[in-house]
Amino acid sequence: MSHKRGQIALRVQRDQHLVDEDTLEEDGSQDAELQGLTEDAVYTTMRFSRPFRSCDAHDQDITSDTIRVLAAYGLDDTLKLDRDRTFVKSIFLLQIVHPDDLDVPEDTIIHDLELTDFLIPEDDTTYACTFLPLPIVSKKHHIFKFEPKLLNHNETMVHHILVYACGNASVLPTGISDCYGADPAFSLCSQVIVGWAVGGTSYQFPDDVGVSIGTPLDPQWIRLEIHYSNFHNVPGVYDSSGIRLYYTAKLRKYDMGVLQLGFFTFPIHFIPPGAESFLSYGLCKTEKFEEMNGVPMPDIQVYGYLLHTHLAGRALQAVQYRNGTQLRIICKDDFYDFNLQETRDLPYRMEIKQGDELLVECHYQTLDRDSLTFGGPSTINEMCLIFLFYYPRNNISSCMGYPDIIHVAHELGEEVSDSMEGMIAMNNVEWTPENIKKAEKACKEAQQTVIIKTIDEVVENTTGWIPEIIRAPRGPCLESSGGKVEPQDKTPAGFRAAPIALSGSSTATLRCLPLAALLFGQGALSWLLATLQVFSTWFQDHILCLDSQVSVLKFLQTSEVQVSFFLFCLLLLLLLLLLFFFSGVLTFTRSQIFTYG
């Protein structure tokens, strides 16, 4: 494609893949279809379509994971990658509607929670906390949207912003201080209301949920936490970042809450250096939730999530178990990007019952590190957290686990007698690939301590063991012109059959098939019902005309009744075949539209 100002000259291109920096090779399967190309004074916009999962090994699946999109442009039609004209952007392609495109109530009120002219220290990591009141209202309102407030010149220093609800019985300090420093009062309040991290934008809750404010049961104060990363130790930088809240008197159906899951953040969490892959686990057991909640607690309905690790994180997932059996993968991202941390909606709402177990698995890579990475608040430390957005709200703020470090140290040949010695002993291990795998296995097999905390800072512990994770098999692929299903793409057991192979000429026909089939089916079904009604009337008339002395057996032996019964069975069979046909068409259509996981 080449273009001059105000016009576009398009050279039609085939579906291709990159062999090296200068070579593109045509795919055997043509899966991309150009839908349109426009240009104005600012933008050149190309619209195209392709299956979420094609059968071409050169095509990456479009899933609920973060997708890295590479784009390149040139001064003429030569197809090549010029590093000066190439960029990569991480994006969540399955986001259908951007929050800023959604309607807001007419009575919307804005309230900012922010620091004011805070001097960012010349340290690599700073956690600044302060306590602020929520909006004062005379009756119940709902917060329905939030967005970050960032100063342009400081946005690269702001790592994350969290807003924690405080229990109304809490005695809170004043001023701004280190969240996790000498004064423990500044770490009070642990139930997250909303959160933002690097790469995120605004988020608007679903139409039936919101954060409740204004009732005696609602929090009146919050703790605002801002994590600054000043790696270049720049002096004299003042900041007034925070979170902007949107709220309304038009109430939603449910009050929402946030449940924090994962690996408890402290140095028992370690990741060896030089690891191609290292998995960490944090277990949550919900059996004590109702007891700690203080009142009967309905099932939790999860509708959204936020994933969080630091720079070594590569993938995360939350898995749900019930009665010892894996129920589902709640959320995951196999291509996690530290620079794109955003609140995402689930494709459907997922129910958590009391007694369920929730497991968070985090995948790390530390090939660029020559020393241990420990769990901690700094960006160069690590975290393993998933925030579940749910309704109806309860008093549980977090449920996180960590392994028995003494067991791990013993498995690595280190003699220790307490947890502190266990953490220190990790520095004595020679981190060969064999020892890295041995440490990962030991952490997974060790007993987990599970820490559950409420909004009122009540803490209880329990223990558990890490269950096995059944990896979700890939769904069926959609074959396009010139493609073929490869052995690894065959439909896994328990999944619906893959769609039939499509040739180039039949693709458009099949896309129109559901509508044509439904119109045909509607007519056929109407005819069938009318025929059955006529038959029913005829049948009743004949029964009413029978002489009372004629036996039922004799009636059933008449040729008219036998033929009618045969026709009735034939029509019923036709009806069942039509229903089966529509079921197949709808399943095929859905596989074209969306494949999750």
QUIKADA-V931916 format. One record per residue. N is the residue number from 0. RES is the residue in three letters. D_FIRST is the distance of its C-alpha to the first C-alpha in Angstrom with 2 decimals. Layout:
N;RES;D_FIRST + N;RES;D_FIRST
This chain:
0;MET;0.00 + 1;SER;3.76 + 2;HIS;6.78 + 3;LYS;10.50 + 4;ARG;13.30 + 5;GLY;13.95 + 6;GLN;11.13 + 7;ILE;7.60 + 8;ALA;6.15 + 9;LEU;4.78 + 10;ARG;5.39 + 11;VAL;7.91 + 12;GLN;8.64 + 13;ARG;12.24 + 14;ASP;14.17 + 15;GLN;14.60 + 16;HIS;16.73 + 17;LEU;17.19 + 18;VAL;20.03 + 19;ASP;20.21 + 20;GLU;18.39 + 21;ASP;16.59 + 22;THR;16.61 + 23;LEU;14.84 + 24;GLU;16.97 + 25;GLU;16.61 + 26;ASP;18.99 + 27;GLY;22.00 + 28;SER;21.73 + 29;GLN;18.74 + 30;ASP;19.25 + 31;ALA;16.07 + 32;GLU;15.38 + 33;LEU;12.64 + 34;GLN;14.82 + 35;GLY;12.87 + 36;LEU;10.18 + 37;THR;11.78 + 38;GLU;11.98 + 39;ASP;15.27 + 40;ALA;16.84 + 41;VAL;16.68 + 42;TYR;14.27 + 43;THR;10.80 + 44;THR;11.96 + 45;MET;10.76 + 46;ARG;13.80 + 47;PHE;14.49 + 48;SER;17.85 + 49;ARG;19.63 + 50;PRO;23.36 + 51;PHE;25.09 + 52;ARG;26.38 + 53;SER;24.99 + 54;CYS;27.00 + 55;ASP;24.40 + 56;ALA;25.80 + 57;HIS;22.36 + 58;ASP;21.67 + 59;GLN;23.45 + 60;ASP;25.65 + 61;ILE;25.01 + 62;THR;28.54 + 63;SER;30.65 + 64;ASP;29.88 + 65;THR;27.76 + 66;ILE;24.21 + 67;ARG;22.31 + 68;VAL;18.60 + 69;LEU;16.55 + 70;ALA;13.23 + 71;ALA;11.31 + 72;TYR;8.81 + 73;GLY;8.63 + 74;LEU;9.24 + 75;ASP;7.18 + 76;ASP;5.26 + 77;THR;8.48 + 78;LEU;8.99 + 79;LYS;11.97 + 80;LEU;13.90 + 81;ASP;15.10 + 82;ARG;18.02 + 83;ASP;17.84 + 84;ARG;14.40 + 85;THR;15.29 + 86;PHE;17.50 + 87;VAL;19.51 + 88;LYS;21.09 + 89;SER;23.96 + 90;ILE;24.07 + 91;PHE;26.35 + 92;LEU;24.02 + 93;LEU;27.04 + 94;GLN;27.99 + 95;ILE;27.87 + 96;VAL;29.18 + 97;HIS;29.07 + 98;PRO;32.66 + 99;ASP;31.88 + 100;ASP;30.86 + 101;LEU;34.30 + 102;ASP;37.23 + 103;VAL;40.18 + 104;PRO;43.81 + 105;GLU;45.06 + 106;ASP;47.83 + 107;THR;45.58 + 108;ILE;47.15 + 109;ILE;45.48 + 110;HIS;47.37 + 111;ASP;46.22 + 112;LEU;47.55 + 113;GLU;46.93 + 114;LEU;48.44 + 115;THR;49.34 + 116;ASP;48.88 + 117;PHE;49.24 + 118;LEU;49.36 + 119;ILE;47.18 + 120;PRO;49.33 + 121;GLU;48.28 + 122;ASP;48.22 + 123;ASP;45.50 + 124;THR;46.25 + 125;THR;47.98 + 126;TYR;48.76 + 127;ALA;49.90 + 128;CYS;51.77 + 129;THR;53.54 + 130;PHE;55.13 + 131;LEU;54.21 + 132;PRO;55.47 + 133;LEU;53.39 + 134;PRO;53.48 + 135;ILE;57.04 + 136;VAL;57.18 + 137;SER;60.22 + 138;LYS;58.91 + 139;LYS;56.34 + 140;HIS;52.65 + 141;HIS;49.48 + 142;ILE;46.75 + 143;PHE;43.56 + 144;LYS;40.75 + 145;PHE;40.30 + 146;GLU;37.79 + 147;PRO;38.00 + 148;LYS;39.14 + 149;LEU;37.71 + 150;LEU;37.97 + 151;ASN;34.66 + 152;HIS;36.20 + 153;ASN;38.07 + 154;GLU;35.60 + 155;THR;34.94 + 156;MET;38.71 + 157;VAL;39.22 + 158;HIS;39.02 + 159;HIS;40.34 + 160;ILE;42.50 + 161;LEU;45.01 + 162;VAL;47.46 + 163;TYR;50.63 + 164;ALA;53.26 + 165;CYS;56.81 + 166;GLY;59.88 + 167;ASN;62.13 + 168;ALA;64.99 + 169;SER;63.15 + 170;VAL;64.61 + 171;LEU;61.68 + 172;PRO;61.60 + 173;THR;60.32 + 174;GLY;57.96 + 175;ILE;55.00 + 176;SER;55.51 + 177;ASP;54.08 + 178;CYS;53.41 + 179;TYR;54.84 + 180;GLY;57.15 + 181;ALA;60.87 + 182;ASP;61.34 + 183;PRO;60.72 + 184;ALA;60.90 + 185;PHE;57.33 + 186;SER;56.11 + 187;LEU;57.83 + 188;CYS;55.85 + 189;SER;53.58 + 190;GLN;52.21 + 191;VAL;48.55 + 192;ILE;47.62 + 193;VAL;44.01 + 194;GLY;41.89 + 195;TRP;38.72 + 196;ALA;37.15 + 197;VAL;34.26 + 198;GLY;30.87 + 199;GLY;32.56 + 200;THR;32.31 + 201;SER;34.63 + 202;TYR;36.15 + 203;GLN;37.89 + 204;PHE;40.48 + 205;PRO;40.61 + 206;ASP;42.47 + 207;ASP;45.74 + 208;VAL;46.18 + 209;GLY;46.85 + 210;VAL;48.78 + 211;SER;52.30 + 212;ILE;54.06 + 213;GLY;57.33 + 214;THR;59.71 + 215;PRO;62.50 + 216;LEU;60.64 + 217;ASP;57.44 + 218;PRO;56.89 + 219;GLN;57.69 + 220;TRP;56.32 + 221;ILE;53.33 + 222;ARG;52.56 + 223;LEU;49.34 + 224;GLU;48.01 + 225;ILE;45.28 + 226;HIS;44.28 + 227;TYR;43.22 + 228;SER;41.74 + 229;ASN;42.45 + 230;PHE;41.68 + 231;HIS;41.64 + 232;ASN;45.02 + 233;VAL;43.98 + 234;PRO;47.13 + 235;GLY;47.77 + 236;VAL;44.96 + 237;TYR;46.09 + 238;ASP;44.39 + 239;SER;44.81 + 240;SER;42.48 + 241;GLY;43.39 + 242;ILE;42.60 + 243;ARG;42.40 + 244;LEU;44.07 + 245;TYR;43.74 + 246;TYR;46.84 + 247;THR;48.44 + 248;ALA;51.79 + 249;LYS;50.14 + 250;LEU;50.98 + 251;ARG;49.00 + 252;LYS;50.74 + 253;TYR;50.65 + 254;ASP;51.21 + 255;MET;48.74 + 256;GLY;49.26 + 257;VAL;47.50 + 258;LEU;48.80 + 259;GLN;48.04 + 260;LEU;47.97 + 261;GLY;47.50 + 262;PHE;49.21 + 263;PHE;51.80 + 264;THR;50.53 + 265;PHE;53.01 + 266;PRO;53.49 + 267;ILE;54.65 + 268;HIS;50.93 + 269;PHE;49.88 + 270;ILE;46.92 + 271;PRO;47.63 + 272;PRO;45.69 + 273;GLY;43.46 + 274;ALA;42.78 + 275;GLU;39.79 + 276;SER;40.73 + 277;PHE;43.60 + 278;LEU;44.42 + 279;SER;46.57 + 280;TYR;48.21 + 281;GLY;49.78 + 282;LEU;52.00 + 283;CYS;53.08 + 284;LYS;56.06 + 285;THR;56.53 + 286;GLU;60.13 + 287;LYS;61.59 + 288;PHE;59.20 + 289;GLU;61.56 + 290;GLU;64.56 + 291;MET;62.74 + 292;ASN;61.25 + 293;GLY;64.81 + 294;VAL;64.37 + 295;PRO;63.18 + 296;MET;59.45 + 297;PRO;57.24 + 298;ASP;54.43 + 299;ILE;51.29 + 300;GLN;48.14 + 301;VAL;45.03 + 302;TYR;41.87 + 303;GLY;39.76 + 304;TYR;39.58 + 305;LEU;38.61 + 306;LEU;38.32 + 307;HIS;39.43 + 308;THR;39.80 + 309;HIS;39.31 + 310;LEU;37.24 + 311;ALA;38.46 + 312;GLY;37.65 + 313;ARG;35.13 + 314;ALA;36.08 + 315;LEU;38.66 + 316;GLN;40.19 + 317;ALA;43.18 + 318;VAL;45.23 + 319;GLN;48.04 + 320;TYR;51.27 + 321;ARG;54.14 + 322;ASN;57.51 + 323;GLY;56.26 + 324;THR;53.31 + 325;GLN;49.61 + 326;LEU;48.52 + 327;ARG;44.85 + 328;ILE;42.16 + 329;ILE;41.97 + 330;CYS;38.81 + 331;LYS;36.83 + 332;ASP;33.80 + 333;ASP;33.19 + 334;PHE;30.43 + 335;TYR;32.20 + 336;ASP;30.72 + 337;PHE;33.33 + 338;ASN;30.87 + 339;LEU;30.21 + 340;GLN;33.67 + 341;GLU;33.77 + 342;THR;36.03 + 343;ARG;34.63 + 344;ASP;36.05 + 345;LEU;37.32 + 346;PRO;36.21 + 347;TYR;39.88 + 348;ARG;43.09 + 349;MET;45.12 + 350;GLU;48.89 + 351;ILE;50.91 + 352;LYS;54.65 + 353;GLN;57.42 + 354;GLY;58.11 + 355;ASP;54.49 + 356;GLU;53.20 + 357;LEU;49.83 + 358;LEU;48.31 + 359;VAL;45.54 + 360;GLU;43.95 + 361;CYS;41.91 + 362;HIS;40.06 + 363;TYR;39.95 + 364;GLN;38.74 + 365;THR;40.52 + 366;LEU;39.49 + 367;ASP;39.10 + 368;ARG;42.63 + 369;ASP;45.98 + 370;SER;48.30 + 371;LEU;48.96 + 372;THR;46.99 + 373;PHE;49.31 + 374;GLY;48.85 + 375;GLY;49.09 + 376;PRO;47.66 + 377;SER;45.78 + 378;THR;42.07 + 379;ILE;43.14 + 380;ASN;45.49 + 381;GLU;44.28 + 382;MET;44.50 + 383;CYS;44.04 + 384;LEU;44.02 + 385;ILE;42.80 + 386;PHE;43.63 + 387;LEU;44.13 + 388;PHE;44.04 + 389;TYR;46.64 + 390;TYR;49.33 + 391;PRO;52.24 + 392;ARG;52.98 + 393;ASN;55.73 + 394;ASN;57.32 + 395;ILE;55.70 + 396;SER;53.34 + 397;SER;52.47 + 398;CYS;53.24 + 399;MET;52.35 + 400;GLY;53.70 + 401;TYR;54.28 + 402;PRO;55.83 + 403;ASP;59.28 + 404;ILE;58.56 + 405;ILE;62.04 + 406;HIS;61.20 + 407;VAL;57.93 + 408;ALA;59.79 + 409;HIS;62.45 + 410;GLU;59.89 + 411;LEU;58.51 + 412;GLY;62.04 + 413;GLU;62.75 + 414;GLU;66.15 + 415;VAL;65.84 + 416;SER;68.05 + 417;ASP;65.96 + 418;SER;62.39 + 419;MET;62.34 + 420;GLU;63.39 + 421;GLY;60.75 + 422;MET;57.93 + 423;ILE;59.35 + 424;ALA;59.77 + 425;MET;56.02 + 426;ASN;55.87 + 427;ASN;58.27 + 428;VAL;56.14 + 429;GLU;54.37 + 430;TRP;50.89 + 431;THR;50.19 + 432;PRO;47.75 + 433;GLU;50.90 + 434;ASN;52.33 + 435;ILE;49.06 + 436;LYS;49.14 + 437;LYS;52.86 + 438;ALA;52.39 + 439;GLU;49.71 + 440;LYS;52.06 + 441;ALA;55.02 + 442;CYS;53.25 + 443;LYS;52.29 + 444;GLU;55.83 + 445;ALA;57.68 + 446;GLN;59.23 + 447;GLN;57.19 + 448;THR;58.80 + 449;VAL;57.26 + 450;ILE;57.63 + 451;ILE;57.51 + 452;LYS;57.69 + 453;THR;58.26 + 454;ILE;57.50 + 455;ASP;61.13 + 456;GLU;60.68 + 457;VAL;62.75 + 458;VAL;61.82 + 459;GLU;62.79 + 460;ASN;62.04 + 461;THR;61.94 + 462;THR;60.89 + 463;GLY;58.83 + 464;TRP;56.98 + 465;ILE;53.31 + 466;PRO;52.57 + 467;GLU;50.20 + 468;ILE;46.63 + 469;ILE;45.40 + 470;ARG;41.69 + 471;ALA;39.71 + 472;PRO;38.36 + 473;ARG;34.78 + 474;GLY;34.53 + 475;PRO;33.40 + 476;CYS;29.87 + 477;LEU;27.99 + 478;GLU;27.18 + 479;SER;24.20 + 480;SER;23.44 + 481;GLY;24.22 + 482;GLY;25.61 + 483;LYS;29.19 + 484;VAL;31.39 + 485;GLU;32.36 + 486;PRO;35.96 + 487;GLN;35.19 + 488;ASP;33.43 + 489;LYS;36.54 + 490;THR;37.82 + 491;PRO;40.30 + 492;ALA;43.82 + 493;GLY;44.33 + 494;PHE;40.80 + 495;ARG;39.92 + 496;ALA;38.77 + 497;ALA;35.09 + 498;PRO;33.44 + 499;ILE;33.75 + 500;ALA;31.07 + 501;LEU;28.49 + 502;SER;27.04 + 503;GLY;23.79 + 504;SER;25.91 + 505;SER;28.20 + 506;THR;25.85 + 507;ALA;25.56 + 508;THR;29.29 + 509;LEU;30.31 + 510;ARG;28.37 + 511;CYS;30.56 + 512;LEU;33.63 + 513;PRO;35.06 + 514;LEU;35.41 + 515;ALA;36.89 + 516;ALA;39.14 + 517;LEU;40.38 + 518;LEU;41.24 + 519;PHE;43.05 + 520;GLY;44.77 + 521;GLN;45.87 + 522;GLY;47.54 + 523;ALA;49.09 + 524;LEU;50.42 + 525;SER;51.93 + 526;TRP;53.60 + 527;LEU;54.91 + 528;LEU;56.42 + 529;ALA;58.00 + 530;THR;59.50 + 531;LEU;60.87 + 532;GLN;62.39 + 533;VAL;64.11 + 534;PHE;65.33 + 535;SER;66.65 + 536;THR;68.54 + 537;TRP;69.98 + 538;PHE;70.98 + 539;GLN;72.74 + 540;ASP;74.54 + 541;HIS;75.87 + 542;ILE;77.07 + 543;LEU;78.79 + 544;CYS;80.54 + 545;LEU;82.03 + 546;ASP;85.76 + 547;SER;86.76 + 548;GLN;88.86 + 549;VAL;85.91 + 550;SER;84.66 + 551;VAL;81.05 + 552;LEU;81.10 + 553;LYS;82.12 + 554;PHE;79.35 + 555;LEU;76.70 + 556;GLN;78.03 + 557;THR;77.38 + 558;SER;74.67 + 559;GLU;72.95 + 560;VAL;72.41 + 561;GLN;71.21 + 562;VAL;68.63 + 563;SER;67.53 + 564;PHE;67.21 + 565;PHE;65.11 + 566;LEU;62.77 + 567;PHE;62.57 + 568;CYS;61.56 + 569;LEU;58.97 + 570;LEU;57.42 + 571;LEU;57.44 + 572;LEU;55.69 + 573;LEU;53.02 + 574;LEU;52.52 + 575;LEU;52.07 + 576;LEU;49.55 + 577;LEU;47.51 + 578;LEU;47.57 + 579;PHE;46.48 + 580;PHE;43.64 + 581;PHE;42.36 + 582;SER;42.61 + 583;GLY;40.39 + 584;VAL;37.78 + 585;LEU;37.66 + 586;THR;37.45 + 587;PHE;34.48 + 588;THR;32.75 + 589;ARG;33.43 + 590;SER;32.00 + 591;GLN;28.67 + 592;ILE;28.74 + 593;PHE;30.00 + 594;THR;31.31 + 595;TYR;33.15 + 596;GLY;34.28
